[in-house]
Amino acid sequence: MLAVWAAPKGVLPYLRQHLLDKTFQGLYHTDAFDRALLIPYFIVLILLAAYGMHRYVLVYLYYKHKKNRTTEPAAYFEELPRITVQLPIFNEQYVVERLLESICKLKYPREKLDIQVLDDSTDETVEVARNLVERYAVLGNPISYYHRTNREGFKAGALAEGLKTAKGEFVAIFDADFTPPEDFLLRTIHHFTESKIGMVQTRWTHINRNYSFLTQVEAILLDGHFVLEHSGRARSGVFFNFNGTAGVWRLAAIDEAGGWQHDTLTEDTDLSYRAQLKGWKFIYLQDVECPAELPVEMTAFKTQQARWAKGLIQTGKKILPRVLRSDAPLHTKIEAWYHLTANLSYPLMIVLSVLILPAMIIRFYQGWFQMLFIDLPLFMASTFSISSFYLVSQRELFPKSWPRALLYLPVLMALGIGLTITNTKAVIEALIGSKSAFARTPKYSVVSKTDKLSATKYRKRLGWVPWLELAIGSYFALTVFYAVENENYVTVPFLLLFVVGYWYTGLMSLLQGRFAGVELSAETHTKPFPVGV
């Protein structure tokens, strides 16, 4: 039991006295005070359980439609079409060289290819990127450099500006931290022989997966998205989205859908839904991998997650009414609802954090039977669906070594809880219409454990969020102490997830922000240009 007896003065005083009075009277019944706490508590639990159960639905769709997995194209082009490769960058001086090196190694007829470096940078990246483009152009690569000074529309604006001079019928897009394999274009372009295919998305992999414990957990999170979410949706024929990079678009699909728009922070999802509402079909190639660099700092990871959370809610506000009014099948509309509103679970988690202690006290006095057969199943549906979801994704990707993922699952669940504050702030901003700039995720070309992190000028300010995370973690540490003191051991593992999650994200943000470690030497980030250039 989470003890009322151990609560100090000033902590739930009315609740303690209220329950004591009823206990001494020898009976317990629900009154207005209890209902005022329990009604929102159960509403939140049921909503979270609904989103949790949806993860099981995606796993079901993944396996049910496994025969619909797309591997080979329906036909092959007799003559390859022209492709424009767009590389939107902003202050990416540490990874731009790696990006251009991989892009210029792509196997595709040079007369059918043009490469656009769309640079909105405001730092040394401008000079670095321009020099690299000039050198690769001298080698015969069809590459051009474009620099904007106003960043209007951010990434969406840069992509739209590039399309004004694009020569290709198709457009491949890669963010600065991606390193596509040499055969990427040849493995994707032939799927467009079907005239209604508007976009082909490939699966992200992770070049620095083993860099740290954090990158291991991040990789598992993204694997769940790219294996089960994308595949489950694509195979069952419902809407899914372009991920902003590592994919190829048909230019006609972009134009018919209304082009790139920058009124949301997830312009990729926005365009994806508009294109599919126009009748364009998308293909997801799970077997085509495109490696990228994961954020190595907690603050960078939180920035990325907050941008995605805010952008999806913005896109939901904009697109969901159109989807619901469309002629799309009902199951497509339901899936779109879950997809675009999933991040509402973060503010729901905040409410649950506030209500969980008093609700558990009340529920104990109402009897263990109710907690066991009502509360516990709802908790399981809302929380443990996460662990099973990501475990299945690891089993699909790593049939022999997937049990190792069990070691990361508790921290993965805790990390999801720890993102609650940052992502709730982002979701609320989206709901009230608060605009913000496109916050890029800084990348440092840190791949192996021997690489040292530097470039602190790209690190975001910490603000008040880490301190709030530590405070909330401390609150849950007190609830763990009370539970142990009163022998309510069943609740301890669940409560510990909250403690670890909030403390982990808070402490990592502070420590990585204050103590960056050893700076990289000048040689590490100023590699000589490849021989022969």
C-alpha angles and dihedrals in degrees: 000000000000094000123237086189094065096050110114124230111288093027111106091325096164092047092052095049091042092055094042092054091052092046093052088050086061097239141077127206134161116261136174094282092053092047091050088061102033099047095061089038093058094040089056093045093050093048092048090047090053091054089044093052089051088068088061088051091056090051089050092051091048093057098033093057097034090126088063092065109134115228113140125035119251090239142351131244113250087208118027114240124233117269130199114207113206121200111187111193137173121184094336101143094143098055105026093089092053090047095052092044091056094043093052089052092059111126106235133115106278092219088059096049138074124178123207121197102200104196122186093165125145099192141051090309088084093064094038094050095043092052092048092050092050092051095047090046090055088057090059101263114144093234130143133187123224123183126189123193101196104050090214108180090004112228094352090051092050092050092048091049091051092052090063089073100026114131099191130095085215131043126210117195129201129176119224097262095054127101109191117201118253094254095048097112094043091052094050109033098068091063086072091069083095103081097218096054106110103172141015119202125194131202122268118230127185127245093190099038092130096044095102144341089266094055090048090056092044090052092053091049092053092043089059090054097045098040106037107018099042096036094043092051096040095048094048093049099243126130119287132169144248109244097221094256144036092046143097127231132198104235091222090059092053092049096046091048091056101265130259112333126190104202090105133046091233099058088161094062091042093055091042094058093043091052094048090048086057090057101261116144125223130210127206118203107199092177096056107084128200114189121220140170119260121219109266096196126071092225091053091048092049091049090053094047093047091051091051092045093050094042095052092051090048090050091047092054090049102038109027095075089055092048093049091049093047130096091249116131117269094248089054091053092048092050091048089053093053092043098051098038099041093107091064083084089078098066087041088058089053090055090047090051090056096045102038099085099048091038093053091050092052093044091052091056090049089057143274092255093068093045092050098048101031113023098036097053090049091050090048093050093048099043114019093049084073094060095046091047094056093039090058091051091054091048090054094049100037109029093174104037103031095111087073087071088070088075091060100042098085091051091044090056091045091049090053088055091046092057090060098097097046095043094043089056089051093048093049090050089053093048094051093043098248109163125216138176122265101269108209121215107241116233126192106186088254107157113145131041090253091064115096124217120241139138095098090176089080093053115109121232113264100226123179100309099089091051091051090049090053091048094051090046089054090051090055090046087060091051089052090051091050091048093052093045090055096040096247092142096156092073096046100085092050093047091047089061088062092047095049094042097052095039094046096052093040097047094042090051092051098042096045089046097049102033113036095173125225115352118238115256119247090252093059096062100029100061116174115257114264115280113272097028 
